[in-house]
């Protein structure tokens, strides 16, 4: 079909950073792994951010993604929440950048549209569709389902190599 691409999806959060790894081979998607990085909430902010950075760095070493998708920060949650979420997102994105993994960023609405077909889908609908699209995926928490959805969205929006336009 082409060159298979490993894609890491990240759903950033200070309490739970979801991650999901898929393999995209042309239009075919396969589940590899998923999980959640959960820093101790009793730790100072800087140490929680370090745990997110370290966790994503370890995932990169273990799974060797060629591409990553990261969910953008939702600002409707309030300025303080958006700021903290942005810091968690920055820790994850820095780990990706330091490892030279190409990063694509997607608004939550765009991810929902790619998975469910509507930008107003709830977490249960996303988890249901992720399971349908990746039937080998084991039981997962909502954060991991969101991360797999981000990886799928990234696969749908990645550049397709070897395709030429008709003159």
N, C-alpha and C positions, 0 to 999 in steps of 0.2 A: 504494500500500500504506500509506503514511503518510509521516512525515518521516524521511528517511534520517539515521542517526546515525553519525558517525565515532567509533570507539572505539580507544584506544591501550592495548595490553597491555604491562605491564612485568614482567620477571623479573629482580629486582635481584641484583647480585653485585659484589664489589670488582674481580674480574678481568674478568668479562664480565657486562654488564647487557644482557639481551636485550630487544628491543622488537618489537612487531608492530602494524600499523595495519589495521583492517578497516572496512568500511561495513556497517551493519546497517539493512536496509529491511524492516521487519516481521520475518518469520522468515528472510528471505533474507540471507545473509552473503556479502560479497565481499572478497577480498584487495586491499589497496592497496600495502603495502610492509612490509618487515621488515629487521632487522639487529641488530648487536651493538655496544654501546659498550664498548671495551676500553682502559681507562686503562693507562698504562705501569706495570707492577708495581714498577719501580725507584723510582718517585716516592714521596714521603712520603704518608701516609694523607690528609692534608688536601687535597693536590693531586689525588689520585685521586677523592676525593669531589666536588671542584670540577669535574672532567671529567665525572662522571656528571650533576651538576646542569646543566652547560652543554650536554651532549649531549641531555638530555631537553628542555631549554628550546628548543634548535634544532629538535627534532622537533615541538614544539608550534607553533612559528612556521611551519614548513613544511607540516604536515598539518592544523592547526586541529581537534584532536579536541574533541568535546563532552563526552566521558566517558572515564575511564581506569580500568583494572583493574590492581591491583598485588598480586602474590603476597605473602602474609604470611611472616614469618620462621619457619623450621623450627628449633625449639630442640633437637631430638634430636641435632644435629650437635656439641653441646658449647657451653659458655657463651662461650668466646672467639670461636668461629666465628659463633655467633648474634649476638654483640655487633657484630662487623664487618659481617655481613650486614645487621643492623638499621641501621647507619650508612649503608650504600649505599642501602638502601630509603628512609631518611629524606631523603637527597639527592635521589632521584628524586621522592618525594612532595612535597618542598618546591618543586621546580620546577613541579610540577603545580598546587599550591596558589597559588603566586605568580602563575600565569597564569590563575587562576580556573577550572581544569578540575576538574569533579566527580570524586572518587575513590571507587571501590569496592574493598574489600579482601577477598581470598579465601584461605582455607587451601589449601595444595597438594593435600590430599585432595579438597576440594570441586571444584577445577579438574579434577582427574583424573576425578572422577565425571561432570562435565559433558561431558567430551570422550570418554572411553572407556567410561564406565558403571560403573567400579570405582575406588575410591580407592587401589588398590594397583598401578595401572598403572606400567610402567617408561617410560623416556624414548623408547625405540624405538616403543612402542605409541602414545604421545602424538604423536610426529612423524608416524607413519603416519596416524592419524586426522585430524590437522590438515591433512595433504595431501589426504585424502579430502573433508574439509569445505570446503577452500579450494583447489580444483584448479589455479587460476591461480598459486598461490604457487610461487615458484622454489625451487631448492635452498636449504636453510637449515641453520644450526648448531642444536644442541640448545637453546641459550639462546633463540634466536629462535623455535623451535617452541614452547617453553614460554610465551613471551610471547604468541604468537598464540593459544595455548590459553587463556591468561588473558583475552585480548580476547574470545574466543568465549564463555567463561564469563560475562563481564561482559554480553555481549549477551543471553545467556539469562536473566540475572537483573535486567535493567534494567526499570524501570517501563514499562508499555505505556500510552501515552496514547490517549485517545478510547474506552476500553473501559468500559462501564458495567455494573454488576451488575443482575441481574434482581430486581425487587421482588416 
